[in-house]
């Protein structure tokens, strides 16, 4: 602590990201990054734009990118908001749409940034427990609230809800904003985007970090009816009117247009995930049903912390959360087939020791 801090600083519990060590030969399966690299079209867009134009400010409205996203998802450009990663989009949503007299609802096992933003922005929350199978039960959200936020698929469990369940939630809470965080939806989930035209209380948030493999550029976006998007814009323009730089805007536009690359990459990851699940189950791991680019697994007789430490000693990083209910689980990102094979081989060595 310091005498110069504002009072809020000592109360914050900052989000802790997965480590990014510089270790040669590391198998890095801890931060849900795409193992296959960005679209060649995105890389070419960056190369062509790395010129004298970088002395100029970027388009503050990211017009071309918003128009491209709108065309891809069947909405209008006025129904698209873009930000510096989906984390910034979420931050603006917490400030603009999720702080009300009644509490915000979200799962007790979910993306840790939600609790961080709640503290930062003074949002009253109620954490709704997942059931014994780590699933979201709609009946548990049948209570007064100011807003709801749910990742679909959920993180770190990877379990998704069908669109019909999301629609039931929206219909049950017509006076509350419902934010559906679809960071992982491209790996097998069912998107809520088709519901936007029907439900003015729905905001859907996406990222280009996962299925579009642009985590290093920090690009996220939200889709919703105009009043929700306007609220985000008012907050953004009161904070930073240039959230996305010129290179990020051009690369994101190209990546979204490269549908063939996107489809090939996501199918490869889904196939690798299903293969890894079978191999983990053969080693006596319980693996939750995943619709994401990771799996959430625990061994029948070994602790998650012990496994994480043993894997790290052998050059493999996975994510462990020392939290109630999930401390025995590992969250394992889907890597290349070679990386997944290396993981399985090392797990066999650990179990045989």
C-alpha positions in Angstrom: 0.0 0.0 0.0 1.0 3.6 -0.4 -0.3 6.9 1.0 -0.7 8.1 -2.6 -3.2 5.4 -3.6 -6.9 6.1 -4.1 -9.0 4.2 -1.6 -10.3 1.7 -4.3 -6.8 0.4 -5.1 -6.2 -1.6 -1.9 -9.6 -3.3 -2.3 -9.0 -4.6 -5.8 -8.3 -8.2 -6.6 -6.6 -8.0 -10.1 -7.1 -10.7 -12.6 -4.2 -13.0 -12.9 -3.5 -14.1 -16.5 -1.8 -17.3 -17.5 2.0 -17.1 -17.5 3.9 -16.3 -20.6 7.4 -17.6 -19.9 10.2 -17.6 -22.4 11.4 -21.2 -22.3 12.7 -22.9 -25.4 10.8 -26.0 -26.5 7.9 -25.3 -24.2 4.5 -27.0 -24.9 2.2 -24.1 -23.9 -1.3 -25.3 -23.2 -2.3 -22.8 -20.4 -3.8 -19.7 -22.1 -6.2 -21.0 -24.8 -4.3 -19.6 -27.7 -4.9 -20.9 -31.2 -2.0 -23.2 -32.1 -2.3 -22.6 -35.9 -1.5 -18.9 -36.3 -3.4 -16.0 -37.9 -4.9 -15.9 -41.4 -2.3 -15.2 -44.1 -4.7 -12.5 -45.3 -4.4 -10.8 -41.8 -0.6 -11.0 -41.9 -0.5 -9.5 -45.4 -2.8 -6.7 -44.3 -0.4 -5.8 -41.5 2.6 -5.9 -43.8 1.0 -3.6 -46.3 -0.1 -1.2 -43.6 3.3 -0.9 -41.9 4.2 2.4 -43.7 4.0 6.2 -43.3 0.3 6.0 -42.5 1.2 4.9 -38.9 1.9 8.6 -38.2 -1.8 9.2 -38.5 -4.5 8.3 -35.9 -6.7 5.3 -36.8 -10.3 5.6 -37.6 -11.9 6.1 -34.2 -15.1 4.4 -35.3 -13.3 1.5 -36.9 -15.9 1.8 -39.7 -14.6 -0.8 -42.2 -14.1 -3.4 -39.4 -17.6 -2.8 -38.0 -19.1 -3.1 -41.5 -17.2 -6.3 -42.1 -18.4 -7.8 -38.7 -22.0 -6.7 -39.5 -22.0 -8.4 -42.8 -20.5 -11.6 -41.3 -23.1 -11.8 -38.5 -26.2 -10.4 -40.2 -26.6 -7.2 -38.2 -26.1 -3.5 -39.1 -22.8 -1.6 -38.5 -24.7 0.5 -35.9 -25.3 -2.7 -33.9 -21.5 -3.5 -33.7 -19.1 -2.2 -31.0 -15.3 -2.9 -31.2 -12.7 -2.7 -28.5 -9.2 -3.5 -27.4 -9.9 -7.2 -26.8 -13.1 -8.6 -25.4 -11.8 -7.8 -21.9 -12.1 -4.1 -22.7 -15.5 -4.6 -24.3 -16.5 -6.4 -21.1 -15.2 -3.6 -18.9 -17.3 -1.0 -20.8 -20.3 -3.3 -20.5 -19.9 -3.6 -16.7 -19.7 0.2 -16.4 -22.4 1.0 -19.0 -25.0 -1.8 -18.7 -24.5 -4.0 -15.7 -24.5 -1.7 -12.7 -28.0 -1.3 -11.2 -29.8 -1.2 -7.9 -30.5 -4.9 -8.1 -27.5 -7.3 -8.2 -25.7 -8.7 -11.3 -25.9 -12.5 -11.6 -23.2 -14.8 -12.9 -22.0 -18.3 -12.2 -19.8 -19.1 -9.2 -17.3 -21.0 -11.4 -16.7 -18.7 -14.4 -14.3 -16.2 -16.0 -12.4 -14.6 -13.1 -12.4 -11.1 -14.7 -16.1 -10.8 -13.9 -15.4 -10.5 -10.2 -12.5 -8.2 -10.9 -14.7 -5.8 -12.9 -17.4 -6.0 -10.2 -15.0 -4.7 -7.6 -13.5 -2.1 -9.9 -16.8 -0.6 -10.8 -18.7 -1.2 -7.6 -21.2 -3.6 -9.0 -23.2 -5.6 -6.5 -23.2 -9.3 -7.5 -24.7 -12.6 -6.6 -22.7 -15.7 -7.7 -25.1 -18.4 -8.8 -23.7 -21.9 -8.1 -23.3 -24.4 -10.9 -24.9 -27.7 -10.3 -23.0 -30.8 -9.2 -22.1 -31.5 -12.8 -20.8 -28.0 -13.3 -23.7 -26.9 -15.4 -25.7 -23.7 -15.5 -29.3 -24.3 -14.4 -31.7 -21.7 -15.7 -34.1 -22.2 -12.8 -31.4 -20.8 -10.5 -31.5 -17.5 -12.3 -35.2 -17.1 -11.6 -34.7 -14.3 -9.1 -34.8 -10.5 -9.1 -31.7 -9.0 -10.7 -30.3 -5.9 -12.4 -28.4 -7.8 -15.1 -27.0 -11.2 -16.0 -23.7 -12.2 -17.6 -22.9 -15.8 -18.7 -20.1 -17.1 -20.8 -21.4 -19.6 -23.4 -19.6 -22.0 -23.4 -18.6 -21.3 -19.8 -15.0 -20.9 -18.8 -13.2 -22.7 -17.4 -15.6 -25.6 -17.6 -16.1 -25.5 -21.4 -19.8 -26.5 -21.0 -22.3 -24.7 -23.3 -26.0 -23.9 -23.3 -28.2 -24.4 -26.3 -29.7 -21.2 -27.9 -33.1 -22.2 -26.7 -31.9 -21.9 -23.1 -30.5 -18.5 -23.7 -33.8 -17.4 -25.3 -35.7 -18.6 -22.2 -33.3 -16.6 -20.0 -33.9 -13.5 -22.1 -37.7 -13.9 -22.1 -37.7 -14.5 -18.3 -35.8 -11.2 -17.7 -37.1 -8.6 -20.2 -36.1 -5.7 -18.0 -32.5 -6.8 -17.4 -29.6 -6.7 -19.7 -28.3 -10.3 -20.5 -24.7 -10.4 -21.7 -23.6 -13.6 -23.4 -19.8 -13.9 -23.6 -19.1 -16.1 -26.6 -15.3 -16.1 -26.5 -15.3 -19.9 -27.3 -18.5 -20.4 -29.2 -16.8 -21.1 -32.5 -15.5 -24.5 -31.2 -18.9 -26.2 -31.0 -21.3 -23.8 -29.2 -24.6 -22.4 -30.4 -24.4 -18.6 -30.8 -27.1 -16.3 -29.5 -26.5 -13.7 -32.3 -29.7 -14.7 -34.2 -31.7 -13.6 -31.1 -30.5 -10.0 -31.2 -33.3 -8.7 -33.5 -35.9 -10.1 -31.2 -34.5 -9.2 -27.8 -33.5 -5.6 -27.0 -31.9 -6.7 -23.7 -29.3 -9.0 -25.4 -25.6 -8.2 -25.8 -23.3 -10.8 -27.4 -19.5 -10.4 -27.0 -16.9 -12.0 -29.2 -13.1 -12.1 -29.4 -10.7 -12.6 -32.2 -8.1 -14.1 -29.8 -9.3 -17.7 -30.0 -10.8 -18.9 -33.3 -9.2 -16.1 -35.3 -5.8 -16.5 -33.7 -5.2 -12.8 -33.1 -4.6 -12.8 -29.3 -1.5 -10.6 -29.8 -3.5 -7.8 -31.4 -6.3 -7.5 -28.8 -9.5 -7.3 -30.7 -13.0 -7.9 -29.4 -16.5 -6.8 -30.3 -20.1 -6.7 -29.1 -23.3 -7.2 -31.0 -26.7 -5.8 -29.9 -29.5 -3.5 -30.6 -28.6 0.2 -31.0 -29.4 1.4 -27.5 -27.0 -1.1 -25.9 -24.2 -0.3 -28.4 -24.7 3.4 -27.9 -24.2 3.0 -24.1 -20.9 1.2 -24.8 -19.8 4.0 -27.2 -20.6 6.7 -24.7 -18.4 5.0 -22.1 -15.6 4.3 -24.6 -15.5 7.8 -26.0 -15.3 9.1 -22.4 -12.3 6.8 -21.8 -10.3 6.4 -25.1 -11.7 7.4 -28.4 -9.0 5.4 -30.3 -9.2 1.9 -28.8 -8.0 -0.1 -31.8 -4.9 0.9 -33.7 -4.7 0.9 -37.5 -2.9 -2.5 -37.8 -5.4 -4.2 -35.5 -8.4 -2.9 -37.5 -6.9 -4.0 -40.9 -5.8 -7.4 -39.6 -9.2 -8.1 -38.0 -11.1 -7.1 -41.1 -9.0 -9.4 -43.2 -9.3 -12.3 -40.7 -13.0 -12.1 -40.6 -13.2 -12.1 -44.4 -11.0 -15.2 -44.6 -13.8 -17.7 -43.9 -12.0 -20.7 -45.4 -9.0 -20.3 -43.1 -11.3 -19.8 -40.1 -13.4 -22.9 -40.9 -10.4 -25.1 -41.4 -8.7 -24.0 -38.2 -11.7 -24.4 -35.9 -12.5 -27.9 -37.3 -8.9 -29.0 -36.7 -9.2 -27.9 -33.1 -12.5 -29.6 -32.6 -11.1 -32.9 -34.0 -8.0 -32.6 -31.8 -10.1 -31.9 -28.8 -12.2 -35.0 -29.2 -9.1 -37.1 -29.7 -7.5 -35.7 -26.6 -10.7 -36.3 -24.5 -10.6 -40.0 -25.4 -6.9 -40.3 -24.5 -7.4 -38.5 -21.2 -10.3 -40.7 -20.3 -8.2 -43.7 -21.0 -5.8 -42.4 -18.3 -8.6 -42.2 -15.7 -9.3 -38.5 -16.1 -12.8 -37.2 -15.8 -13.3 -34.7 -18.6 -16.2 -32.3 -18.6 -18.0 -32.1 -22.0 -16.3 -29.2 -23.8 -17.5 -26.9 -26.6 -14.4 -24.8 -26.3 -10.7 -24.9 -27.5 -9.8 -26.4 -24.1 -10.8 -29.2 -21.8 -11.4 -29.2 -18.1 -10.2 -32.5 -16.5 -9.4 -34.0 -13.2 -7.7 -37.3 -12.4 -9.5 -39.9 -10.2 -6.6 -40.2 -7.7 -4.1 -37.3 -8.2 -4.5 -33.6 -7.3 -4.6 -30.9 -10.0 -1.8 -28.9 -8.3 0.5 -31.9 -8.3 -0.2 -32.6 -11.9 0.4 -29.0 -12.9 3.8 -28.9 -11.1 4.9 -32.2 -12.6 4.0 -31.2 -16.1 5.8 -27.8 -15.7 9.0 -29.6 -14.6 8.8 -31.5 -17.9 8.2 -28.4 -20.1 4.4 -28.5 -20.4 2.2 -25.6 -19.1 -1.5 -26.1 -18.2 -3.7 -23.9 -16.1 -4.7 -24.8 -12.5 -7.1 -22.8 -10.4 -6.7 -23.1 -6.6 -10.3 -22.3 -5.9 -13.2 -24.2 -4.2 -14.9 -26.9 -6.2 -12.3 -26.9 -9.0 -8.9 -27.2 -7.3 -8.4 -30.8 -8.7 -9.1 -29.8 -12.3 -6.7 -28.8 -15.0 -7.7 -26.5 -17.9 -5.8 -27.8 -20.9 -5.7 -25.8 -24.1 -5.9 -27.7 -27.4 -2.6 -27.5 -29.1 -1.4 -29.1 -32.3 -1.7 -32.9 -32.6 2.0 -33.1 -31.8 1.7 -31.0 -28.6 -1.4 -33.0 -27.5 0.6 -36.3 -28.1 3.5 -34.9 -26.0 1.1 -34.1 -23.2 -0.4 -37.5 -23.1 3.0 -39.2 -23.2 4.2 -37.1 -20.3 1.0 -37.8 -18.3 1.6 -41.5 -18.8 5.2 -41.0 -17.5 3.9 -39.2 -14.4 1.3 -41.8 -13.7 3.8 -44.6 -14.1 6.3 -43.0 -11.7 
